[in-house]
Amino acid sequence: MRSAFCISERRGHLKGNRFHINQYLWHAVGLIFILEVGSLLCWENPLFWRQNIGNDPGFLNAQIFMFVIAASYVSSILCAKRIASTPRCGRMVSAISGVSCCFAVSMLCLFLARLYYSRSFLLYAFTISFLWIYMGLRVFFSSDMVRYGFLPGTVISELRDVWRNNFIELSLRDTQDAFDVLVVTPYQGKTLTSEWARYVTNMMIQGVPVVHPGTVYEFFTGRLPIEYMAEELGVIFRPPLVYPYVKRFIDLIMIALCLFPAILCTLVIALAALCSSGRPIFFVQKRIGKNGVPFLMYKFRSMTASGEVTSVGRYLRKCHMDELPQILNVLRGEMSFIGPRPETPDLAARYARDIPFYPYRYSMRPGITGWAQVNYGYASVTSENKIKLGYDLYYIKHASFVLEISIILKTVKIVLFGFK
């Protein structure tokens, strides 16, 4: 087996070949743009490398400060790329995380060393660095550029369905293959040979990210591998403890913002439904909510007593406007705008019996829309609901403001253009 350090050198060489030279030109132009425009806006100095021009605070102070800005920018690029190569981290999260960390360290160094700094220049440099690095990741970086090396025995069956050209199964005779992220199951420590154990240790020492195979599956599918979670190897899963309270606060703000338009739309739809098919206007059904507590969910009635879809109901279903009365459920705290869709008691009991981890859905309030709805749509059989559960558990595990925004945008797209 080749030395791990030789492998690392080749890995770095191949990475250099994979990333096109244009990205280096892009970041070089960004650095010049930040220093030139920042100097012009803050110091009225169009030539930042020259002395005694405009409102320059002193040539030496300005040069030291701009060197710190340049170092922050370059380190932000490297940090953002490393974060982006790790599963679950998108381009925006990678850019904002890398830039925030590096500029925070730079500001701390300037403060502790009592060096000159300009607040307006720092704010400008931070904003442009984030935008420039994010655009660079959008243009030059793709998850297909990141190569994942799988140790023997880490390729779970669900990964075969999404297997890609940048996935590599490692072997002792073929460990010279280059990769950026090493995939290892934590429980393999008892079964790894001494050679593989040394190999993994060397990769970790060299700073190669080590992730769980279930994490890779989550990253490329947007859902948790239910079957793999049911095995002894398992996937660590713990519902969020604080975020449900944040979600409730966000729900109340959204209700306050959209209450008047919602009431107006409800009155118009109710009048149209009353003229089309008469009373009752609302359809009320018992559903299972948070912690398994049943509640009554409200919808606009879209079908007649004989099971035929009404003319107004057909339009309401197509635009998903029949869900509008559920805002009352959100106001009462029984539902949220975003979360797993609630099921009827009979279906919930059957799915809980047939699908592992199904009760985890009850750890958060059910939603009018959700991650499973915008990625998979409706499901009618147990096998389909098992797939949807993977999406719901992914949402519960990774619940965040960024994910909420993504769901809202996808929901708007589905309402306007249909599910695609």
C-alpha distance (Angstrom), angle and dihedral (degrees) to the residues before:
residue distance angle dihedral
M1 . . .
R2 3.76 . .
S3 3.76 120.6 .
A4 3.80 113.8 -86.0
F5 3.79 89.0 -131.0
C6 3.82 90.8 56.6
I7 3.77 88.5 49.8
S8 3.79 90.0 51.3
E9 3.80 91.4 51.3
R10 3.79 91.8 50.9
R11 3.79 90.2 44.8
G12 3.80 89.9 55.1
H13 3.81 90.6 47.2
L14 3.80 92.7 51.5
K15 3.77 91.6 46.3
G16 3.79 88.8 55.1
N17 3.80 89.6 52.6
R18 3.78 92.9 48.2
F19 3.80 96.0 53.7
H20 3.78 110.5 71.1
I21 3.81 121.5 -124.7
N22 3.80 89.7 -119.5
Q23 3.78 91.4 75.6
Y24 3.80 90.8 59.9
L25 3.79 90.0 50.9
W26 3.81 89.0 48.5
H27 3.80 93.0 53.9
A28 3.81 92.5 43.0
V29 3.81 90.5 54.6
G30 3.82 88.4 47.6
L31 3.80 92.0 54.5
I32 3.81 92.6 49.4
F33 3.80 90.7 46.1
I34 3.82 92.2 51.8
L35 3.81 94.6 49.1
E36 3.81 96.5 40.6
V37 3.81 99.0 45.4
G38 3.82 92.9 37.3
S39 3.79 91.2 53.5
L40 3.79 90.9 47.2
L41 3.82 95.3 48.3
C42 3.79 98.2 41.3
W43 3.81 103.3 32.1
E44 3.82 102.9 18.3
N45 3.80 86.6 -122.3
P46 3.83 112.5 135.9
L47 3.83 91.5 -175.8
F48 3.81 107.0 52.2
W49 3.81 93.2 -177.1
R50 3.82 93.4 60.4
Q51 3.79 127.4 82.5
N52 3.84 132.6 -121.1
I53 3.81 99.2 13.1
G54 3.78 125.6 137.0
N55 3.82 117.7 -33.0
D56 3.80 94.4 -22.7
P57 3.86 107.0 158.3
G58 3.78 90.8 -140.4
F59 3.76 129.5 -46.8
L60 3.81 97.2 -109.5
N61 3.83 94.5 44.6
A62 3.80 91.5 47.8
Q63 3.79 93.6 48.3
I64 3.81 93.5 49.0
F65 3.80 91.0 48.1
M66 3.81 93.0 48.5
F67 3.81 90.1 47.5
V68 3.81 88.3 56.5
I69 3.83 89.7 48.6
A70 3.82 90.8 50.3
A71 3.81 91.7 47.9
S72 3.81 90.1 49.6
Y73 3.79 91.1 50.4
V74 3.82 94.8 49.0
S75 3.80 93.5 45.0
S76 3.82 89.0 48.1
I77 3.82 89.9 56.5
L78 3.80 92.5 51.2
C79 3.79 92.8 44.0
A80 3.82 93.5 47.5
K81 3.81 91.8 50.7
R82 3.79 91.8 50.3
I83 3.80 92.0 49.1
A84 3.82 91.9 45.8
S85 3.81 90.7 54.8
T86 3.80 90.3 59.8
P87 3.83 118.2 87.3
R88 3.82 119.1 -101.1
C89 3.81 93.3 24.9
G90 3.80 114.3 109.9
R91 3.78 126.1 -162.0
M92 3.80 96.5 -95.3
V93 3.80 93.8 47.6
S94 3.80 90.1 46.8
A95 3.80 93.3 49.5
I96 3.80 96.9 46.7
S97 3.82 92.4 43.1
G98 3.80 94.6 48.6
V99 3.82 95.1 44.7
S100 3.82 93.9 44.1
C101 3.81 94.5 50.4
C102 3.81 95.9 45.2
F103 3.81 96.0 44.8
A104 3.81 91.0 45.5
V105 3.81 90.0 55.5
S106 3.82 90.8 47.2
M107 3.80 92.6 50.5
L108 3.80 90.3 49.5
C109 3.81 91.0 51.0
L110 3.81 91.8 49.3
F111 3.79 91.1 48.9
L112 3.81 95.9 47.1
A113 3.81 93.0 44.9
R114 3.84 90.7 46.9
L115 3.80 90.7 -129.6
Y116 3.78 125.6 158.9
Y117 3.81 117.1 -89.6
S118 3.80 137.4 167.4
R119 3.82 117.2 -136.6
S120 3.80 93.2 -156.3
F121 3.82 91.5 48.9
L122 3.81 90.8 48.9
L123 3.80 92.4 50.1
Y124 3.78 91.6 47.6
A125 3.83 93.2 46.2
F126 3.82 91.9 47.9
T127 3.82 93.1 50.2
I128 3.80 96.2 45.5
S129 3.82 92.3 42.9
F130 3.79 90.8 54.9
L131 3.80 93.7 46.9
W132 3.82 93.9 43.7
I133 3.81 95.1 46.9
Y134 3.81 92.1 44.6
M135 3.81 91.3 51.4
G136 3.80 89.2 47.1
L137 3.79 90.7 53.9
R138 3.79 90.2 47.7
V139 3.80 92.4 52.1
F140 3.80 104.1 34.2
F141 3.81 106.7 21.7
S142 3.79 128.6 74.4
S143 3.78 132.8 165.4
D144 3.82 86.8 -121.1
M145 3.80 88.1 67.7
V146 3.81 90.7 62.5
R147 3.80 112.7 83.5
Y148 3.79 120.0 -150.9
G149 3.79 120.2 -152.0
F150 3.83 113.3 -153.7
L151 3.78 120.1 -156.6
P152 3.83 115.4 -137.0
G153 3.79 110.2 -77.0
T154 3.81 96.7 19.9
V155 3.82 98.0 97.0
I156 3.80 102.9 100.3
S157 3.79 117.9 -158.0
E158 3.82 93.6 -110.9
L159 3.80 90.0 59.8
R160 3.80 90.2 61.6
D161 3.80 88.4 68.4
V162 3.82 91.5 59.7
W163 3.83 98.6 31.2
R164 3.80 112.4 153.8
N165 3.77 137.9 -167.9
N166 3.81 90.0 -108.1
F167 3.84 91.6 60.8
I168 3.83 113.6 96.7
E169 3.80 127.0 -169.9
L170 3.80 105.8 -146.8
S171 3.77 125.3 -143.4
L172 3.79 133.9 176.7
R173 3.80 90.2 -107.6
D174 3.79 94.7 47.1
T175 3.81 106.1 37.3
Q176 3.78 91.4 121.9
D177 3.83 89.1 84.4
A178 3.80 110.7 114.7
F179 3.80 119.8 -118.8
D180 3.80 137.8 165.1
V181 3.82 102.1 -153.7
L182 3.81 126.6 37.1
V183 3.82 116.4 -143.2
V184 3.81 113.8 -149.4
T185 3.80 133.5 161.7
P186 3.83 110.0 -132.3
Y187 3.79 91.6 -137.7
Q188 3.79 90.8 59.2
G189 3.79 90.6 81.5
K190 3.82 89.3 90.3
T191 3.80 94.3 50.7
L192 3.82 103.7 37.2
T193 3.77 117.5 110.1
S194 3.79 118.1 -122.3
E195 3.82 89.9 -104.8
W196 3.79 93.5 54.2
A197 3.81 91.4 43.4
R198 3.81 90.5 55.2
Y199 3.79 90.2 45.7
V200 3.81 93.2 53.2
T201 3.81 90.9 45.4
N202 3.83 91.6 52.1
M203 3.80 91.5 49.4
M204 3.82 91.1 51.0
I205 3.82 91.7 48.3
Q206 3.81 89.7 52.7
G207 3.80 90.4 54.2
V208 3.82 99.0 -106.9
P209 3.85 108.2 156.1
V210 3.82 112.6 -113.6
V211 3.81 116.7 -155.3
H212 3.80 139.5 173.5
P213 3.84 118.1 -103.1
G214 3.78 89.2 -124.5
T215 3.80 88.3 58.0
V216 3.82 90.8 55.3
Y217 3.80 89.4 49.5
E218 3.81 90.7 51.0
F219 3.80 91.7 49.8
F220 3.80 95.8 53.3
T221 3.82 98.8 37.2
G222 3.81 105.5 30.0
R223 3.79 92.0 -130.3
L224 3.81 139.7 83.6
P225 3.83 120.4 -102.8
I226 3.82 100.2 -113.2
E227 3.81 95.7 -173.9
Y228 3.80 92.3 50.3
M229 3.80 91.3 48.3
A230 3.80 89.0 56.4
E231 3.81 91.4 59.7
E232 3.80 125.1 84.0
L233 3.81 90.6 -106.4
G234 3.78 88.4 64.0
V235 3.78 134.4 171.1
I236 3.79 120.1 -103.1
F237 3.79 108.0 -112.3
R238 3.79 128.5 171.2
P239 3.80 123.2 162.5
P240 3.83 114.7 -125.2
L241 3.80 116.8 -91.6
V242 3.81 103.3 -161.4
Y243 3.80 105.3 25.8
P244 3.86 95.5 74.3
Y245 3.82 87.7 65.4
V246 3.81 90.1 49.1
K247 3.81 88.8 50.1
R248 3.79 91.3 52.6
F249 3.81 90.1 52.8
I250 3.82 90.5 49.2
D251 3.81 90.2 48.7
L252 3.80 91.3 54.8
I253 3.81 91.5 49.2
M254 3.82 91.1 49.7
I255 3.82 90.8 48.9
A256 3.80 90.2 51.8
L257 3.81 90.8 50.2
C258 3.80 98.4 45.9
L259 3.81 101.9 29.7
F260 3.82 97.2 102.7
P261 3.87 95.5 45.6
A262 3.82 89.3 45.5
I263 3.81 92.5 52.0
L264 3.80 91.1 47.6
C265 3.83 92.7 49.6
T266 3.81 90.7 45.9
L267 3.80 92.1 54.3
V268 3.81 92.6 48.4
I269 3.82 93.4 47.1
A270 3.80 92.3 44.2
L271 3.80 91.0 52.6
A272 3.82 91.5 48.2
A273 3.82 91.9 48.1
L274 3.81 91.8 47.7
C275 3.81 91.6 52.1
S276 3.82 92.2 44.7
S277 3.81 104.4 45.3
G278 3.79 108.2 -3.6
R279 3.76 126.5 -132.4
P280 2.99 143.2 21.2
I281 3.77 97.4 49.7
F282 3.79 96.8 -175.5
F283 3.79 131.1 57.9
V284 3.82 112.5 -145.4
Q285 3.80 121.8 -165.1
K286 3.80 135.2 168.7
R287 3.82 113.9 -113.3
I288 3.81 135.4 174.8
G289 3.81 115.3 -106.7
K290 3.78 138.5 179.9
N291 3.82 115.8 -24.4
G292 3.81 88.6 8.4
V293 3.83 93.9 -70.2
P294 3.85 112.7 148.8
F295 3.81 121.3 -129.6
L296 3.81 138.8 171.2
M297 3.81 113.5 -99.2
Y298 3.81 120.7 -157.2
K299 3.81 128.7 -143.2
F300 3.77 136.0 160.7
R301 3.81 109.2 -95.8
S302 3.79 108.6 -109.3
M303 3.83 100.8 170.5
T304 3.79 136.7 59.7
A305 3.80 124.3 -122.9
S306 3.83 88.8 -95.9
G307 3.81 92.1 56.6
E308 3.82 99.2 -103.4
V309 3.81 119.4 137.9
T310 3.80 111.5 -118.4
S311 3.81 122.8 -130.5
V312 3.80 91.8 -109.8
G313 3.79 91.1 40.8
R314 3.81 91.3 55.9
Y315 3.80 90.0 58.0
L316 3.81 92.9 43.1
R317 3.80 91.8 52.8
K318 3.78 93.0 46.9
C319 3.82 91.9 53.0
H320 3.85 93.6 34.1
M321 3.81 88.4 -124.2
D322 3.80 90.5 133.9
E323 3.85 85.9 78.8
L324 3.83 92.8 62.0
P325 3.86 96.8 98.6
Q326 3.81 88.4 61.5
I327 3.79 86.7 81.5
L328 3.82 83.1 81.7
N329 3.81 88.3 58.5
V330 3.82 89.1 50.6
L331 3.80 90.9 50.6
R332 3.80 90.7 51.1
G333 3.80 91.1 51.0
E334 3.82 95.1 -115.0
M335 3.80 94.2 111.4
S336 3.79 141.0 17.9
F337 3.79 130.3 -140.1
I338 3.82 88.7 -112.4
G339 3.80 127.6 32.5
P340 3.82 143.5 86.7
R341 3.81 113.0 -38.0
P342 3.83 111.6 -106.1
E343 3.80 118.6 -116.4
T344 3.80 131.2 -150.7
P345 3.83 115.7 -96.5
D346 3.82 94.1 -107.5
L347 3.81 94.7 50.4
A348 3.81 92.4 41.8
A349 3.81 90.9 53.6
R350 3.82 91.8 48.4
Y351 3.81 94.1 47.7
A352 3.81 91.5 46.3
R353 3.81 88.1 54.9
D354 3.82 96.6 45.1
I355 3.82 104.0 33.2
P356 3.83 122.3 59.1
F357 3.81 116.8 -126.6
Y358 3.82 92.7 12.2
P359 3.85 93.7 133.4
Y360 3.83 88.6 62.7
R361 3.82 86.1 80.3
Y362 3.80 88.0 72.2
S363 3.82 92.5 64.7
M364 3.84 89.7 85.9
R365 3.78 133.7 37.9
P366 3.81 114.0 -89.9
G367 3.79 115.5 -109.0
I368 3.78 142.4 -138.4
T369 3.80 86.8 -127.9
G370 3.78 131.5 8.6
W371 3.80 149.7 173.2
A372 3.81 92.2 -86.3
Q373 3.82 92.6 49.0
V374 3.81 95.1 52.6
N375 3.82 94.0 43.9
Y376 3.80 103.8 37.4
G377 3.79 110.7 11.5
Y378 3.79 123.1 -153.6
A379 3.81 124.1 -4.5
S380 3.80 127.3 -164.0
V381 3.82 106.7 175.1
T382 3.80 133.0 55.6
S383 3.82 95.3 -107.9
E384 3.81 91.2 54.6
N385 3.78 92.3 46.1
K386 3.81 89.2 52.6
I387 3.82 87.9 59.2
K388 3.80 90.7 46.7
L389 3.80 90.0 50.1
G390 3.81 88.4 57.9
Y391 3.81 88.7 57.7
D392 3.81 92.3 45.6
L393 3.81 92.4 50.9
Y394 3.80 90.1 47.6
Y395 3.81 88.8 55.1
I396 3.80 92.9 47.1
K397 3.80 92.5 47.8
H398 3.82 95.6 46.2
A399 3.82 99.9 31.1
S400 3.79 108.4 158.2
F401 3.79 141.8 141.6
V402 3.82 90.7 -102.2
L403 3.82 91.5 54.1
E404 3.82 90.5 47.8
I405 3.81 90.7 54.4
S406 3.81 90.2 49.5
I407 3.82 91.0 52.6
I408 3.80 92.0 48.7
L409 3.81 92.0 51.3
K410 3.81 91.9 47.4
T411 3.81 90.1 48.1
V412 3.81 91.8 52.5
K413 3.81 89.4 49.7
I414 3.83 91.8 51.3
V415 3.81 92.7 47.3
L416 3.82 91.6 50.9
F417 3.80 101.2 37.4
G418 3.81 106.0 15.3
F419 3.81 129.4 -115.2
K420 3.82 111.3 -43.9
